[in-house]
Amino acid sequence: MKSTRRKFLQASVISSAAVLTGGQALAGSIVQPRPATNGSIVISTWDFGRAANAAAWSILERKGRALDAVEAGVRVPEADPSNQSVGYGGLPDRDGRVTLDACIMDEFYNCGSVMALEHITHAISVARLVMEKTPHIVLAGDGALQFALANGFKKENLLTPESEKAWKEWLKRSRYEPAINVENQLFRKENSSYPGGAENHDTIGMVALDASGNLSGACTTSGLAYKIHGRVGDSPIIGAGLYVDNEVGAATSTGVGEEVIRIVGSHLVVELMRQGHSPEAACKMAVQRIIKRSPEKSKNIQVGFLALNKKGEYGAYALQKGFTYAVKSSKTELVKPSKSIYG
């Protein structure tokens, strides 16, 4: 009888501890998440996200870490010279220099970023090393390049003949007129001489949930084409172009970065999800915040948000029609148009 009572009391203590911790173990101040209820999933911006998702999924399907998946995923468009908005082959600034911005964030609030980085294709991998090997979050310009070279990255010319030709054509007009949307890959290949077509620009932002229920995200871009040298948008700014909160969800953005920075957009989306809003509703509310801040400007620019919560639910919303995003899980592989306020 005493033995039975002792076992009952032991079980009661264990049960009470589980209630107090939400059924989770504590590691310092970090609460370890429960396994994802809907399995692994990766989502990313634009139609070229499909190929990036495939690379990320090769890690997620083996129960790999979301951080490794998002880095591997966005490296695909970074190395694709036909994608003139990310990495190698990206359109240059008005001085003909290709500068890259990228950031990455894991499930423990660790993050790293590079801004105005030149001569290195995989800016996202440099950002990860900033996160893992330095006490800093951001390295910029020559400092970021020196760090990359010191860590074994190869210096190379990122300006491809195609992008150089587009830049020289732009110099004849020298008018800064960013296009509202990035067209799909086929459109760009078939319409390279389309007026203003060379100014199509954008970012790949990717967030993923792995089999352990952990979130991570990555964002990388060559920025707005023909920008002033040294301009940095939202993409490498934690909280603007990307934010991950492992208790709630993750979000990323695309479009005119200045407007995203003004509302700290990706952080806003995550906080709205914390309040109980669905990913799509949170993205819509962030877009509406931009309209409230800049009602006239918002009619002529594009900004879109993409979000994923801890349940594996995802959603997006944009100012203008035309923003697409890619989704990959064990049950789904698709490219989907986002809902929008205008059009």
C-alpha positions in Angstrom: 0.0 0.0 0.0 2.8 2.4 0.9 4.6 1.6 -2.3 1.5 2.3 -4.3 1.0 5.6 -2.5 4.6 6.6 -3.1 4.2 6.0 -6.9 1.0 8.0 -6.9 2.7 11.0 -5.3 5.7 10.8 -7.6 3.4 10.7 -10.6 1.4 13.7 -9.2 4.6 15.8 -8.8 5.7 15.0 -12.4 2.2 15.8 -13.7 2.2 19.1 -11.8 5.6 20.1 -13.2 4.3 19.4 -16.7 1.3 21.7 -16.2 3.5 24.5 -14.8 5.8 24.3 -17.9 3.1 23.7 -20.4 4.3 20.2 -20.9 7.7 21.5 -22.2 11.2 21.4 -20.9 13.1 24.5 -20.1 16.6 25.3 -21.4 17.6 28.5 -19.7 14.9 31.0 -20.6 14.1 29.2 -23.9 10.9 27.1 -23.9 11.4 24.1 -26.2 8.5 23.8 -28.6 6.2 20.9 -29.1 6.5 18.9 -32.4 4.7 20.5 -35.3 1.1 19.2 -35.6 1.1 19.5 -39.4 4.6 18.4 -40.2 7.4 20.2 -42.0 6.6 23.0 -44.4 8.6 25.7 -46.3 7.2 28.8 -48.0 8.9 31.5 -50.0 8.2 34.6 -52.0 7.6 34.7 -55.8 7.4 32.0 -58.4 11.2 31.4 -58.3 10.6 30.2 -54.8 9.5 26.8 -56.1 13.1 25.8 -57.0 14.4 27.3 -53.7 11.7 25.3 -51.8 12.8 22.1 -53.4 16.3 22.5 -52.1 15.0 23.4 -48.6 12.7 20.4 -48.7 15.5 18.0 -49.3 16.7 18.8 -45.8 13.3 19.1 -44.1 12.1 15.7 -45.4 15.1 14.1 -43.7 14.0 15.8 -40.4 16.7 18.3 -40.8 16.8 21.7 -39.1 14.8 24.6 -40.5 17.9 26.9 -40.3 19.8 24.6 -42.6 16.8 24.3 -44.9 16.3 28.0 -45.4 20.0 28.7 -46.1 20.1 25.9 -48.7 16.9 27.0 -50.2 17.8 30.7 -50.9 21.2 29.8 -52.1 19.5 28.5 -55.3 18.3 31.8 -56.6 21.5 33.4 -55.3 23.5 31.3 -57.7 21.0 31.6 -60.7 22.3 34.2 -63.2 18.9 34.4 -64.9 17.4 35.8 -61.7 18.3 39.4 -61.8 17.0 40.3 -58.4 19.1 38.0 -56.2 22.8 37.2 -56.0 25.0 36.4 -59.0 23.6 38.3 -62.0 21.6 40.7 -59.9 21.0 44.1 -61.4 23.6 46.7 -60.2 23.3 50.1 -58.6 23.5 53.2 -60.7 27.3 53.0 -60.6 27.3 49.5 -62.1 28.2 47.7 -58.8 26.2 44.7 -57.6 25.6 44.9 -53.9 23.9 42.2 -51.9 21.8 42.3 -48.7 20.8 39.2 -46.7 19.8 38.1 -43.2 19.0 34.8 -41.4 17.3 34.0 -38.1 16.9 30.8 -36.1 14.6 29.4 -33.5 16.6 30.8 -30.6 16.4 34.5 -31.7 20.0 34.2 -33.1 20.4 36.3 -36.2 23.0 37.6 -38.7 23.0 40.1 -41.5 25.2 41.5 -44.2 24.5 44.8 -46.0 26.0 46.2 -49.2 28.2 43.2 -49.7 30.0 43.0 -53.0 31.8 40.1 -54.9 30.3 37.2 -52.9 27.5 35.1 -54.4 26.1 33.5 -51.3 25.4 36.5 -49.1 23.1 34.3 -47.0 25.9 32.0 -45.9 28.0 35.0 -44.9 25.1 36.3 -42.8 24.9 32.9 -41.1 28.6 33.1 -40.3 28.1 36.5 -38.8 25.4 35.0 -36.6 27.5 32.0 -35.6 31.1 33.3 -35.4 30.9 36.9 -34.3 29.3 38.8 -31.3 27.6 41.1 -33.9 24.4 40.9 -35.9 25.3 43.1 -38.8 28.4 43.6 -41.0 28.3 46.0 -43.9 30.3 47.0 -47.0 34.0 46.4 -47.0 33.9 45.0 -43.5 31.4 42.3 -44.6 33.6 41.5 -47.6 36.8 41.2 -45.5 34.9 38.9 -43.1 33.7 36.7 -46.0 37.2 36.4 -47.6 38.7 35.6 -44.2 36.3 32.8 -43.9 37.1 31.2 -47.2 34.5 32.7 -49.5 35.7 33.3 -53.1 35.8 36.9 -54.5 34.1 37.0 -57.9 32.5 39.4 -60.4 28.8 39.3 -59.9 27.9 41.5 -62.8 27.0 39.2 -65.7 27.0 40.4 -69.3 23.2 40.4 -69.4 22.9 42.6 -66.3 25.7 44.9 -67.5 23.9 45.3 -70.8 20.7 46.2 -69.0 22.5 48.7 -66.8 24.1 50.4 -69.9 20.7 50.7 -71.5 19.4 52.2 -68.3 22.2 54.8 -68.3 20.7 56.3 -71.6 17.7 57.4 -69.6 19.0 57.3 -66.0 15.5 57.4 -64.6 14.7 55.5 -61.4 11.4 53.9 -62.0 11.0 50.6 -60.1 8.4 48.2 -61.5 5.5 47.3 -59.3 6.0 43.5 -59.6 8.7 41.1 -60.5 7.5 39.2 -63.5 7.8 35.5 -63.7 11.0 33.9 -65.1 9.5 33.1 -68.5 8.3 36.7 -68.9 11.7 38.1 -68.1 13.4 35.8 -70.6 11.0 36.6 -73.4 10.7 40.3 -72.7 14.2 41.4 -71.8 13.8 44.6 -73.9 10.5 45.5 -72.4 10.6 49.2 -71.4 11.4 49.3 -67.7 11.6 45.5 -67.7 15.2 45.6 -66.6 14.0 47.4 -63.4 12.0 44.4 -62.3 13.5 43.6 -58.9 12.8 41.8 -55.8 13.8 39.5 -53.0 13.5 35.9 -52.0 12.2 35.6 -48.4 11.8 32.1 -47.0 10.5 30.7 -43.7 10.3 27.1 -42.7 8.9 24.8 -39.9 10.8 21.6 -39.3 9.8 18.2 -37.9 10.9 19.3 -34.4 8.4 22.2 -34.5 11.1 24.8 -34.9 11.0 27.8 -37.2 13.8 29.7 -39.1 13.9 32.2 -41.9 16.2 33.7 -44.5 16.0 36.7 -46.9 18.4 37.7 -49.6 18.4 40.2 -52.5 20.5 42.4 -54.8 18.1 45.2 -53.9 16.5 47.8 -56.1 18.0 48.0 -59.5 20.0 51.2 -60.2 19.7 52.4 -56.6 22.1 55.0 -55.1 25.3 53.1 -54.2 25.1 52.1 -50.5 21.3 52.0 -50.4 20.0 49.2 -48.1 16.3 48.1 -48.0 14.4 46.0 -45.6 15.7 42.6 -46.6 18.7 42.5 -44.3 17.0 44.2 -41.4 15.8 41.9 -38.7 12.2 42.8 -37.9 11.6 44.5 -41.3 12.4 42.0 -44.0 12.4 39.0 -41.8 11.4 38.0 -38.3 11.1 34.7 -36.4 9.6 34.0 -33.0 9.6 30.3 -32.3 6.7 30.7 -29.9 4.4 32.2 -32.5 5.5 32.1 -36.2 7.7 33.7 -38.8 7.2 36.3 -41.5 9.1 37.9 -44.4 8.4 40.7 -46.9 8.9 41.7 -50.5 8.6 44.9 -52.5 9.7 48.5 -51.7 11.7 48.1 -48.6 11.5 51.7 -47.4 7.8 51.3 -46.7 8.4 47.9 -44.9 11.1 49.5 -42.7 8.7 52.3 -41.7 6.3 49.9 -40.0 8.9 47.2 -39.0 6.7 45.0 -41.1 7.7 41.4 -40.5 7.8 41.9 -36.7 4.4 43.5 -36.9 3.0 40.5 -38.7 4.4 38.1 -36.1 3.0 40.2 -33.3 -0.4 40.2 -34.9 -0.2 36.4 -35.1 0.6 36.4 -31.4 -2.6 38.2 -30.8 -4.5 35.4 -32.4 -4.8 36.5 -36.0 -4.3 34.0 -38.8 -1.2 34.4 -41.1 -3.2 35.9 -43.9 -5.1 38.3 -41.7 -1.9 39.4 -40.0 -0.3 40.1 -43.4 -3.4 42.0 -44.6 -3.3 44.2 -41.4 0.3 45.0 -42.0 -0.4 46.0 -45.6 -3.3 48.2 -44.4 -0.8 49.8 -42.0 1.3 50.9 -44.9 -1.7 52.4 -46.6 -2.6 54.3 -43.5 0.9 55.7 -43.3 1.3 56.5 -47.0 -2.2 56.5 -48.6 -1.1 58.1 -52.0 2.2 56.4 -52.3 0.8 53.0 -51.6 -1.3 53.1 -54.8 1.9 53.0 -57.0 4.2 50.6 -55.2 4.2 47.0 -54.3 4.7 45.5 -50.8 3.7 42.0 -49.9 4.0 39.9 -46.7 4.2 36.1 -46.3 3.8 34.4 -42.9 3.8 30.9 -41.3 2.6 30.1 -37.8 3.5 27.3 -35.4 0.6 25.2 -36.6 2.0 25.1 -40.1 -0.7 27.5 -41.4 0.4 30.1 -43.9 -0.9 33.1 -45.7 0.1 36.2 -47.6 -1.3 39.7 -48.6 0.0 42.4 -50.9 -0.8 46.0 -51.9 -1.1 45.2 -55.6 -2.1 42.1 -57.4 0.7 40.1 -59.0 2.6 38.9 -55.9 3.0 35.1 -55.8 4.4 32.7 -53.3 5.6 29.1 -53.3 4.6 26.4 -50.8 6.2 22.9 -50.2 5.2 20.2 -47.7 4.7 16.5 -47.8 1.2 17.0 -49.1 1.5 20.2 -51.1 3.7 21.8 -53.8 2.3 24.9 -55.5 2.8 28.5 -56.5 -0.1 30.6 -55.4 -1.2 34.2 -56.1 -1.5 36.4 -53.0 -4.7 38.4 -52.3 -4.2 42.1 -52.5 -5.8 45.4 -51.5 -5.7 47.1 -54.9 -6.7 45.3 -58.1 
